[in-house]
Amino acid sequence: MDLSTTVEPEPTSDATAAPGSPADLVFLSGPVHTVDAARSRAGAVAVRGDRIVAVGHEPEVRDLIGPGTEVVDLRGRLLVPGFQDAHVHPVGGGMELALCDLSAAETADAYRELIGRYAATHPHVPWITGGGWSLEAFPGGMPTREFLDALVPDRPVFLVNRDHHGGWANSRALELAGLTARTPDPADGRIERAADGRPSGMLQEGAMRLVADLIPEPGLDEQTAGLLRAQRLLHSYGVTAWQDAMLGDGPGTVDAVPAYLAARQDGKLTARVTGALWWDRARGVEQIPELIARRAELTGGRLRATSVKIMQDGIAENHTAAMLTPYLTACGCASDNSGISFIDPEELRTYVTLLDAEDFQVHFHALGDRAVREALDAVEAARRTNGPRDTRPHLAHLQVVHPDDVPRFRRLGATANIQALWAAHEPQMDELTIPFLGAQRAARQYPFGDLLRSGATLAAGSDWPVSSPDPLAALHVAVNRRTPDAPSSAPVFLPEQRIDLGSALAAYTAGSAYANHLDDTGTIRPGMLADLVVLDRDPFDGADEEIAGTRVLQTFVGGRRVYAADDA
């Protein structure tokens, strides 16, 4: 049966009922991987209402089966806590699936066919929008307006790339935006230019706004449909909770808040969601009262807006990630570009200290080693001024981390939020990143092993739609440091930074639950919420190279089945 689009009625039983009263849901014939250090494995689990009431051996749990109890026979398949994505963009990702979606293709020829087909089948759409294209499909990661002009000469086109740090525009879109050879670069971005100085069609970081602000905003129905489409997809991957990494009007995005409010109002928000309110880097401390008011307005039910997202830098591929030393040029020489710190480091320390004092978690985008250091410096300033607080700041992406900063995560109580799928050899890494970082910095990329050994708390996320939202694919790369489709002869990317499957799984469950302040989720123990996932096998029993072959069969949130595969 396919229950991916339906939700069962709320359980009527009470988790606080007498200990001997029957359970509503029982899982038998495990194994059960609890992510509990005191008891990592069990054989059976019982749920009453939305809570786990028993974890143990099968005989003791069978005593809780009554005439109305649903029994799930695991038949040796693994039960784990629900995955939690600590950095994801569901509304944008869900909407993109219904637009000109290029995420399944890899080559310029494939993009040509997909864009042409979308334009032909949507003749009345005033703007061609969407995205998901890969930088490595074009020389230097720089597609041109002429490529799009040949396909769509009469309507504006704007397609964000897979990492969402750049946008590709045709001549009509550039014309509508008034962009010419004389248009200056914005402070937080770059207009790529042809030899004559005219915009080439590629807009980096904050420069995306120059075109994106002209695109008609989608209606509430379209946004809400995108959220629900994303929720179905994430549940099918076993994701029961997430942190939306941008609530607000960020670069090239639409505020996701109305969609969440509509879904919550209609009772359709089945996931647990922590929202990170966007910090407008063009403004300062005057926005903090607005963030406090928005937190109060949005927090309720399964939605809470208790985090603030600060994007401190860009990405390495377009040389906007903030680095301690300059990028190299194509000839291997030092350039004059060390990337962009979007917020002045001194001001960042002030902002983070004030946000921390208001009990906000700060969710940093910090990709380059300078951005990571600036973010940690800001956390340290907050700790020094405010003292220890349970605000749980976390730094996402962490592509390049200086060795001196690795132990600071543990000391400061800053969580390392990893996107494991990126830690592998692939064309974007090998052609657009490593040559411009140089050998020393390239060897400091995605130091998951060093962070884990230092005692840092690891959380995990996908950054979807930048990359796949499948946690099992991410676990595969965290353990193997190779993509799931890589041949066995492919080189391992910095093998000393591999982590074991148990640690990777803990990051995607208990670690992300910690980052999301969902302290009654993330492990399988009595009293915890029954957010659970049934896998089709026990990946601990197989080879590490087979982890990505694992599939999700069933997903439960609070004891309610929100997804079941056809063969569950």
N, C-alpha and C positions, 0 to 999 in steps of 0.2 A: 504494500500500500504506500501511497505517496501523501504524506501529511505535511509537506513542506509549506503549504499555503494556508494551513488551518491551525487553530489552537484549541485544545480541548478545554472543557469547562474547568473553572477553578475547583480544586479539591475542597470538599466540605468538611473533612475531618480536621481535628485540632492536634497540632504537634505537641501540645501540652497535656493531652489526654493521659489517662492512667497508663503507666508503663506497660502493662500487659495487654492493652487494647490493640486490636488489629491494625496493621499498617495499611496504607493505601497502595503502596508500590513496593515491591521487593525484587531485588536482583540476586539471582542464584547462579551457582556454578561458574564463579569468576574465572580468572583473577581480577582483583580490584587493586589498582595502583592509587594509593591514598594521598601521595605527596605529603605525608606526615612523617617527620623524622622518627617519631617514637614507634610507629608501626607502618612500615611502607607498603605492606601487602596484606590483603584480606581475601575472603572468598565470597562474601555476601553482604548486601546492604539493604536496609529497610528505611522507608520514607513514610512519614505521616504528615499530611498537609504539605507545606512547602519545605519541611526540615527533615534532615537525616536523623533517625532515632536509634539506629543500631548499625554497627559495623563489626563484622566478626566472621566466625566460622558458620558454615551453612546450618548445622543443627540448631544453634541458638537463634538464628534469624528466622528459620522456618516456624518457630513458635508464634511469630507475629503474623502469619498468614491467616486471614479470615475469609469468609465467603465473598466479600467484596474486594479483596486484594488483587491488584493486577500483578502477575508474576512475569518477570522478564528472565528467560533462561539464556544466560550469556554463552553457554556452550563453549567455554574456554576463550571467549573473546574478551578483550580488556575493557574494563570500566575505569574511566579517569574523571577528574574534575573538569568542569567546563573550561574551555580555553577562553582567555580574556585578551583582547587586542588592546594594547596600551597606547597605540598611536595609529589612528585610522580616520578616513574621511568618507563615511558611508553615504551621505546624501549626494555629494558630488560624484562618487563612484557609481551609485545607483542610477543617477541621471545620465551619466556618460554611456551607460550600457544601452540607452535608448537613442543616443545621438550618433554621430559619425565615429564609431568605435574602432580604433586602430590597434587595440591592445593585443589582439591575437596574431598580428602580423609582425614581420621582422625586417622586410626589405622595402626599398624605395618602389620597386615594381608592384609589390603587394599593396602599398599605400596608394599608388596611382589607381589601381583597379578599385579599391574600396572607396576612395574619395569620389571617383567618377561615378560609381554605381550609386552612392548615397545621394549625390547631387541630382542624378537622373531620376531617382525614385522619390525625391522630395523637391519637386519643381517650385513649390509655393513657399518654401521656408526662406525667410528673408536673409538669414545668416546661416552659413554652414559652420557648425561648431561641434566640438567633441575633442577627441585626442587619444593619447596613448601610444604615440609613435616613439621609436627608439632613436637616440642620438647617433648610435653607431651605423645607422642605415645611410647616413650622409657624410661626405668628406668633412672631417673636422667637427662633426655634429651640427652642421649648418645647412639646413635646407633653404631654398630660395623662394622668393615670391613668384618667379617665373614658372616654377614647377606647378604651383597652384593655379596661376593664371591660365595655363594651357588646359586645365580641367574645368575651372569655374571663372570665366572672365567677367561675368556680369553681376555677380553677387559677392558680398564680402565673405571671406573665409578666415576663421581663427581657430587653430587646433593646438591645444597645449600638449607638450611632450609628456613622456611617461612619468618623469619625476616632478612635473608640474612647476618647474622653476623656469620654464621658457615657453614662449608661444610662437607659432608659425602663422604669418599673415600673408594674404595675397595683396596685389596692388590696390584693389578696390578697398579693402579694409584699411590699408595704410593711408589711402587718399581721404577716406572719411574721417580718419583721426588727424588729418592735417600734418602728417609726418613727412619731412623733407630733409635734404642734406643739412639744412640750417637748424634742425630741431636738436636741442642739447639733450644729452643723456640725463635722466633723473638721478638724484643722489643715490638711490637704492637699486639702480639697475643699469642696463646697457642696451643701446640700440645697435645691433650689428649692421655693418654698412658695406656696400659694394665699393669698388675701386673709386667711383666718382663721388663717394660720400653719401649717396642716397641710401635709405634703409633697404637692407637686403631681403627683409621678410622675417628675420629672427629677432625676437624681443626677449631679453633676459631679465629675470627677477621683477623688480618694480616697474620696469618699462612695459611689462605686459598690460598694466592698467591703461596705458595710452590707447589701446584698442579695446581691451576687455570692458572698460566702462561704457562703451557705446552699445554693447550687445544687450538687446532687450532681456530683462530679467524673466526667468521662468515663473509661471504662476504657482500658487500654493498647491494646486492639485498635482502639478508636474513634480514639484519638490517632494511632496508627500509620497507620491508613487515611487520616486527614486529611493526614498528612505526605506519603504517597505520592500522594494525589490532587493535592496542591499541587505536588509535584515534577513530575508529568506536565504540569500546566498551565504551570509555569515553563519546562520544557524546550520546550514548544510555542511559547513566546515567545522562544526562543533563549537562555534564561538557563542558564548552565552552573555558576555558583557564586553564593553569596550570603552575607551576614552576617545571621544571625538576631538581631534587635535586642532579644530578651528571652528568656534562658534562666533560668527561676526563677519564683517566685510573685509576679508583678507584679499591679497593680490589675486585677481583672476578667479574669484570664488563668489558664490552667493551665500548669504547668511542662512545656515541650516536651522536656525531656531524655530521659525514658523512651522517647518515640517515636523520637528519633534513635538511641539505643542499640540499640533493637530492630531498626531498619532497617539499621544498620551491622552488627549481628550476623548478620542474614539475608542480607547482601550486596545489599540493595536500595537503599542510599543511593548513587545515581549522581552526584549533584551534589557539588561541593566546598563545605563549609560551615564558616564561622567563626561561633562562637557568642559572643554578648555576655552575660556573666553578670549577672544583675540585682543592682543595688546597692539593698539595703533601706534606704530613707531614714528608717525609724524606728529604725535602729541606726547604729553608728559604726564605728570602726577595728577593733573586736573581730571583725568579719566577714571581715577580710582573710585570716587563716589558713584560713578555710573556703573562700574563693574560690581560694586557692592549691591546696588539696587537690582542689577540684572541677576545676580546670584540669588537674591531673595525671590525674585519673580519666577525664575525657572526651576528652582529646586523643589521637587515634590514627586511622589510616586517613584517610578523607575528612572527618573531623570534628575540629575543634580549638576549644577554648574559651579563647582567648587575649585576649579583650576583656572589659571591664566596662562595662555600660550604666548611666549616671547620667541620670535624668530630672530636669532642673533646673527646668522650668516646664510649663505646660499649653498651651492654645491660645488664639488671639486671639478666636475666635467666642464663647467663653463667658467671656472676660475673665479667664482664668487664666494666659495667657502673661505672663511677667514683663517689664514695660516700665519704661523710665527715667523716664517721666512718666505721670500718670494717664490712663486711658481717658476718652473723652468720653461724655456722656450723650446721650440721644436728641435733646435740644435743642441739642447742640453745646457744652455747658458741661463744664468739668473735673469729673470725679467724684473720689471719695476712694479709688478702686481702681486700683492699678498692677499687679495680677496677683500671682502667688504664686511666690516662689523656694522650691522644695521643700526645698532644703538651704541652710543658712546659708552665705553666701559665704566667710567665714573658715574654716569647717569644710570647705567644698568644696576650698579650696586645700590643706588638710592631707591630705584623703583622696586627692586626685589626685596629690600629691607622693609619698605612700606607695605608691600603686598603680603609679606610674611607676617607682619604685625597684625594684619587684618584676617589672618588665618586662611589665606589663599595658598594653595599649592601653586608653584610655578613650574610650568612644563616648557622646557627650553628646546628649541631646534638649535643644536650645536654640532656641526659636522667637522669643521676644521680644528686643528689643535689650538689656534688662538681663540676661537669661539668657545671651545670647551674650557679653556683656562679662564676666560672672562666670565663664563657662567658659574664656574666653581668659585671664583673670587667673589661674585655677587652673593652666592649662598653663604660663603664664609663671613661676608660683611653682615648679612642678616643674622647669622648665628651669634656673631660678636655683639650685635646691638640688642637683639631680642631674646637671646638665650635659647636653649633647646625648646623646640616646638614640634608638634606632630603634624607638620605641613607637608612632609614627604616630597620635596622637590625632585624632579627627574629630568635627565638630559637625554634627548632622543638623537639617534643616528650614530654619533661617535665614530665617524669614519677614521679620523686621525687623532690619536691621543698621545700627548707627550708622556714618556715614562714617569716623569716627576709628578704628573697629575693623576696617575692611576690610583695610588693609595688614598688620595684625597676623597674619593667617593665614599669609602667606608668611614673615614674620619668625620666627614661633614654630614653623613646620613643622606647623601644624594644617590638616588637610584639610577643605575645605568640601564637605559631603555634601548634595547638592541633591535635592529631590523636584520635578522640573520641571513635572509635571502641574498643580501648584497655582498656577503663575504665569500666571494668565489671568483675564479677566473672566468671572465666573459668578455666580449669585445669592448663594452663600455669601460670596463676596468683596464684591460690590457692595452687598448688603443688610445683612450681619451683621458686616462687618469694616471697610471703608473709612470709613463714617460715624462709627465709634467710635474710629478711629485719628486722624482728622484728616488734612488734606492733606499736611503735611510728612512725617509718619511713613508715610502710605500710599505716598508716592513712594519709600520706602526698602525696599520689599518685594522679596524674592527677587532680590538684586542680582547675578545671575550674571555679567553683563557686567563690572561693576566688579571682582568677585573675580577673574575671568579676567585682566583687564588689569593687576591688581595683582601677578600672578605666583603666586596661590594655586593649589594642587593641587585640582582638582575631582574628586569621586567622585559617583556617582549611585545612587539607589534609588527604590523605589516606595512604601514603607510599606504595601504590600498586607497586609490587605484594606481599609485606609483608602481607597486608590485603585487603579486598574487596575495589574496587574503588567506590562503591555505596554511594553517599553522603546521601541518605535518610536513609540508615542503620546507618551511623555515626550520623545523627541527632537524630535518635531513641535512641542511646546509650547515647548521650550527655544529653538528656532530662530525660531518665529513669534510666541510669547507670545499665542497664541490657541488655544482648544480645537480638536481635530480636526473637530468638527461645526459650528464657528462659520462663519457666512456671511462672504463676502469683505468685506462692508460693516461687519462688527463691529470695534469699536475694538481696537487693539493695546494690551496691558497693559504700560506702561512700556517703549516700544520701544527705548530706549537700553540696556536690559538684555538684549536678544536676544544669543545667541551663535551662531556658525556651526555647521553640521552636523558638520564635522570635530572641533571642540572638544567638542561634545555627545557624539558617538560615543566620543571618547577618554575622557570622564568615565565613560561606562557600560561601558567595557572596561578600558583600562590604569589609569584613575584608581581605579576600584573594586578592581581587582586589587592596586593599591598599598595601599589601605586594608585589604584583606583579608590582607595579607602573603603573597599568592600571586604571588611575583615571577617565576615561570616561566610565567605566563599573562598574558593581556591584550593581547598583540601577536602578530603572525604573523612569527616569525623562526626560523631553524634553532636547535634545542636547546630551544625552548619546548614546553610541553605542547600537544597537538593538541585544544584546546577551540575548536571552530569552528562557524560558522553560515552556512548558505546562504540568502540572501534571494531573493525572486522577481524582483528588479529591482535596478538601481543607483540609489538615491535621490539620489546626487550629480548624476545626469544629468537629473533632473526638477525641477519647480518646488518651492520650499520648501513651498508649500501642499499638496503631494501626498505628503509624507513619511509621514504616518500610513497611507496606503494600502498601504505596503510590508508584505509578509507573510514569515514564516519558513517555509522549505520543509524544511530538515533541520538537526538539531542533533547535534553530536558532542562527547563528553567523553572526552579521552584517546584519540582516534581511534576510539571506539566510538559507533555511531549510537544515540542515545537518543530521537530523534523524527524522524518523516518524515511530511509532509502527504500526503494522498491523491494529489495531483497533483505530487508531488516528482519 
